[in-house]
């Protein structure tokens, strides 16, 4: 089997071999090439020691010397080059306490998580596939290398990684691997929430319906405060990926989480997201979408008999409450999906609002706080109140968004 290698990785392997050592591309990049995908990263494994790599290449970064990894800077790209190794005992279910370098590529492949990630390749020797990764790719299976119980005892996060790979690649989890996942699920309690967060986001991004596995193995009881997923809602959340506007991953992920946890109250959702170490921005985005999903005051947008004018008013009010037009699109799309309606008409309204330059935020008003101060209309906290009242008027009467009209209106606001 001949694989096409990135030119930078090919040159690094060539230089290592010229110095008398072995080198192969390894792991996910090999899997991706076999599956006709473009790798995001090119990892290289070698018989050369880290100090050898530092001597061979002019530009290197000692990113992980403890575990045998040196980053080689080649052109504008970075390549992680790691010495063949045998891992010692995993005392913290994360990193081996020590590593032992090896001269045998099979030793290195033996320590890896799944067969589809345990292949190596160079142009001289070809593909090394000791654990039948190609066969599992063809069978569309995620299978542990060797004994699955050992793999999950070494690093419990591999439980979530198995689910994420099944979500990303649309693979099944091999039977014995799944049985081990179920029996070792409590090991995840020893993993930091920061690490769990990263894998969860991958599952939600690629195929949120795989979250049902966490229910089946008992993880939801403690990770999501006992929240039970519904497969129909998880399937619906996947429709976010087809929203007809410029894709914003952070907004899409927030909308998916809001939909997935739409039966959870906002306070509980916020508490859970904080525990899972989501950023303040991500929590805020999710809260805004979730608030719309559970807010009945905006249910008029779901009424098929609503007039175009009233629908535009509803949408401008939603954008105003959320404060961001793109996030608002995801929020409204989510609300329509939950109610099984066709949201396409909403995007016609969005485009109409934008094309006509209609105001939906205070910042869009043709008047500001300085104007109110200079005309002795308001000061202090009253400025914000007056501007909000003006926005309420302009949302219904976009043609009045002129400075002179707004000044006259503001004088009438008590």
N, C-alpha and C positions, 0 to 999 in steps of 0.2 A: 504494500500500500504506500503510494507516494503522496505526501502532503505538501502543500504550499506554505512556506514559512515566511514570516515577516523579515524584511531585509536586515533590520537591525539585529534581531535575534540570530539570524543566520551568520552574520559577521562576528558576533560575540562567540558563538559556538566554534566558528572557524579559528579564531584567535586562541581560544582555550585549547583546542586540539593541536594547534601548532606548537604549543608549549608542553605537549606530551600528556594531556589529561583528556578524560571523556567529558562530554556535555550533551544535554538533550533539552528540548522544550518539554514541559511536563505539566500535568494537571488539566485545569479547565481549558487552557488554550488548545490542547490536543483534542479534547472532547468537542470543542466548538468547531474546529476545522473538520473533523469527521462528520459532524452534523451540518456542514455547509453554512456555518455561522461565522461572523467576524469576531475574533477574540477582542475583549476589552484590554486584557493584560497578557503579557508574554513572560511566563516564569521559566527559568532555566535551572536545571539541577546538574551538578558536576562532581567529579572525583577530586577536583582541585580544592584545597583548603582556602578559607577566607583570605588569609594573608597572600596566597598565590594570586587570587583574583585582584587584590589591591595592587600587586606588583605588575600584573599583566596589563591593566587598563589605567589610562591617565586620570580619568574622572570617576571616582567612586564615592559612595556614602556608606559608612559602616552602620547600616540601619538595624541590624539584628545579629551582631557578632556572637552573642550568647547562644543563638540557635543556628549559627553558620550562614547567615544571610548578609550579602553585600549588594547594594544597589549600584548598578553600572549605568552611568549617564552616556548615552550614545545618540548623537544628534540632538533632537529635541525630546527624545523619549527616555524613559527610565525602565530598567529591566532588573528584576530581583534575581540574583544568582545565589543559589543555596547549595552547600556541600551535602553530598549523600550522607544520610545520618540514620542512626537508630535511636529512638526516643527512650529515655529512662522512665521512671514511674511518674504518673500524673497524680500528684498529691492534692492538687487543688481543683481537679476536674477542668483544667484550662491549659496549663503549660507543663511539659515534662520537667521534672526537677533538674535533670541534666540531659545532655545529648552526647552521643558517641558517634564520631565520624566513621564513615565506612568507605570502602573502595568498590562496593557492589551496588549497582543501580537497583537490584531487586530488594535489597534491604530498605532502601529509601521508599520504594513504591509500596512495600508491605505495611508501612506505618500510616498510610493515607486513609481517608475516611471511606470513600465509596469507589467502587470499581470503575465508574465512568470518569473518575478524577485520578485514577492510578495508572495512567498510561504515559509513556515517554517516547520521544521521536527525535531522530536526527537523520540527515540525508544519507549518511554512510551506512549506518546499521539498520535504519528503517524503524518500524513501530515495535515497541516493546509492550506487550499486553499480557502479562503473566496472569492477571486476574479476570480476563475475559470481559473487559470493558466494552469492546466493540459489540460483543454478543448482547450485553445488557442494553446498549444503545438501541440495537435492532429490536430487542424485546420491549423497549421503553420501560426499563426497570431501574429503580434506585436500590442498590444492594451494597451492604457493607463489605469492605475488604476483610476477609477472615472472619473471626468470631464477632458478631455484632454486639454481644454483651461487653466484650473487652473494649470495643470502639466507643461505646456510650459511657463506660466507666472512666475511660481516659478523658473524654471531653463531652459532658452532657449536652452542650450546645449543639452537638451533631444531631440530636433528636430534631431540633427545629430546622437545622440545615437540610436534613433528609426531606422534611415536609416542604421547605422552600424550593429545593431542587425539583421535587415532584410537581410543585406549582409552576415554576418557571419553565420546565421542559415538557409539562403535561405527561409525566411518567407516573406509573404506579410504584408503590413501595413494595419491594419483594417480601414475600410472606414471612420468612424468618427474621428479616430486618424489622418488619412491622411488629411482630410479636415481642421482639426485644425492646422496641420503642415503648410499647405498652407497659412492659414490666419494669423498665428503667425510668419511667416518666418523672418520678419524684426526684430524680437526680437534678432536674432542672431548678429545683429550689436552691441549689448550691451555686447557681450561675447568676452573675450580676444582671440587673435589669437593663443596664446599658447594652450589654451583648444580646440579651433577649430582644430588645427593641429593634435592633438592626435586622434580625431574622424575621421578626413579625412584619416589619415594613415590606420585606421582600415577598412574603406570602400574600399580604394584602394587595401589593402592586400587581403581582402576576396572576394569582388565582385565589381570591378570598374564600371561595367555597371549601378550600382545603383546611380552613380553620375548624371545620367540623371534626377533624381528626383530634384536635385538642380537647374537644368535648368527649370524644370516644375514649381517650386515654386518661381522662380525669384532670387534665391540666387547667381547664377553664374554672374549676372550683376555686382555685387560689389565685390564678393569674388575672381573671376577669371578674372577681367577686361573685362567682357562681352564675354569671350570665350564660344563658343557653342560646347558642346560635340556631337560626332557622335557615335551612339550605336555600329556600326560595329568596330570602332577603340577601343572602351572600351572592347568589347568582345575579340578582338585580343590580347589586353594587358594581358588578363587572361592566355594566353598560356605561359607567362614567367614562371609560376609555374611548367611547365613541362620541363624546360631546362635540358638537360642531362649532368649535372655536379653538383659538390657539392653545395648545396643550401646555398646562402649567402643572408640573408633577406635584408640587406641594399642595396646590388646591385640589387636585384629583385625589390625592391620598387622604386629605382631610375630609372630602366629601364621602369617600368610601367608608372611612371610620364612622362618620356621622350616620350613614345609612346602616352600617353593620350593627351599631349600638343604638338604633333609633328608639328602642323600647326601654332604654336606660334613662333615668332622669339626669338633667344637666349637671347637678351637683356630684352625683356618683360618677358620671363620665369624666368630669374634670379631675376628681380625686384619683381615678384609675389611670388616666393619662399622665398625671404627675408622678404616680408611683412607677410607671413604666418609663420614666425619664424622657418624656417628650419635651421638646423645647417650648418656651412660652409662646412663640409665634405659631407653632403647629397646634398647640392647645387652643389658642385664640381662634384660628381658622376653623378648627373642628367645632368649637362652641358655636360659632356664628352659623354654620350650616345646620348643626343639630338644633339650634334654637328655632330656625325657620321650619324644620321638619315637624316640630312639636307645637308650633305656634298656630293656633286655629284662626287668629285674626287675619292671616294672609291666605285663607283657604279660598277666597274669591278667585284666585288665579286658576283654580281647578274647575271652576264653573264654566262649562262649555257655552253657556248662554250669555256670559259677560261681554259687554261691548268692547270694541277695540280701545276706545278712549279710557274706559274704566280699567281695562287690563294694563294699559300704559301707566296709569296712576298707581296701580298696585305694584307694578314692577319698579317704578321710580322710588316708591316708599321702601321697598325691600332693599334696593341698592343703597338708599340713604341710611337704612338701619345697619347694613353690613359694612358700608363704607368703601367697597371695592367692587368695581363692575365685573371683573373676571371671576372673583370668588362668588359674586352674586349669581352669575350664570351657572356655576356648578351647584350652588345651593338650590336654585329654582329647578334645575334639571333633576336634582335628587328628589325634590318634593314631588315632581311629576312622576318620576319612576316609581316612587313608593306608592303613589295612588293609581298606577297603571294608566297614565294618560300620555298623549303624544305632546312633547314639549316644543315641537318645531315652531309653532306659532309664536312662542315666547321670544325666540331668537330673531324673528322678524321685527318684533317690538323693540328688542335691544338695539338692533341695527338702525331702526327709525329714530330712536332717542339719540344715538351717537351721530347719525348723519345730520340731524337737525340741530345738534349742539344744545339740546335741552338740559337744564340744570337738574341734578339729583343730589348734589353735595353743597354744603354751605360755601365751599371754596369756589363754586361755579357762579355764585351771585355776583352781579355787577356792582356790588357795594361791599364794604368791609368794616371792621371795627373802627379804623381810623376815621372813616367817613361819619360814623355815628358820633364819635367823640368831637370831631371838628364842627359838627352841626348841632352840638348840645342836645343830642337825642337820647343817648345812653352812655353809661360808663360802668366799669367794673364787670361784675357778673351779669348785669342786665344786657350787656352787649351780646353775649352768647344767646340769651333768651330771645332777644329781638331778631337776631339772624336766623335762629331756628324757626321762628314764626314766619319770617319772610320766605324761608325755603318751603314751608308748608303751603304757602300761597302760590309760589312759583311752580311747584310740582303740578298744581291744578291749572295754573295760568302761565304757561311758559312764555307767552308773548309779553308779559309784564316785566321780564328780567332786563330792565333798563334802570340806570342809576337814578334819574329824576323820579320815576314812578316808585322805586323802592324807598327813596328818601321820604316821599309823601306818605307811603304806606307805613313806614317805621314810626312816623310821628303819631299815628293812630293806635299803635300797639301799646297797651298798658301792661 
